[in-house]
Amino acid sequence: MEELIARLPDLIAAYAPKVVGALVILIIGRIAAGIGRSLIQRVLTRANTEQSVISFAGSLTYFFILTATVLAALSKFGVETASFVAVLATAGFAIGMALQGSLANFAAGVLILVLRPYKAGQYIETAGVAGVVQEVHLFTTVLNTPDNVQIMVPNGQIYGNVIKNYAANPTRRVDLLIGIGYGSSIEKAQSRRHSLMASFSVAEPSSTGTTVAPSCSIQNTLGRWRSTSTAPI
């Protein structure tokens, strides 16, 4: 004990600068991490990015800067940081292999939130399901079907499939198939058709076509352009 007390001034003189240097690095790193997070969040907010992406990107930036700060502080004590980096890389690889499905959904969710192929309130069809988008999360997208059933679709399945967005364009064409009996007056049917179509808000010229089906009736196909905010699904 007496020997330790006698060596205490030498130990303090040897390690005090390292401890102070490590503390200074940690303080500066903590401040830099906060500034980096705020900067990333400010840039993404100006770009009208989804709030979940803004929060995640800010936290990820903060974590990386803080991790680099801790490694730099440890190096002041002569600790080999290369081994820590190797351990972190190995752990990250193992976690990635175990959660590859979840990570694929997460990556797809980030791309969906950034690229915005669809937004909340739009009617889409993808991955074998269709419905109105209620919420877009990092891992799943929540849809409401026309019969009011909630569906949670993994984002990986959505991004890997064709996405049909019925509300992406300002207008879309509504096709109506009207059967006219052989004994009915085609002129009257055409007049009624024009009256009916006149009630639609026209955005572009309508397209029409007539097909005769001998076994049942004359099939008259009508196409009318309407705003996607009012066109039926």
Order of alpha helices (4+ residues) and beta strands (2+ residues): alpha-alpha-alpha-alpha-beta-beta-beta-beta-alpha-beta-beta-alpha-beta-beta
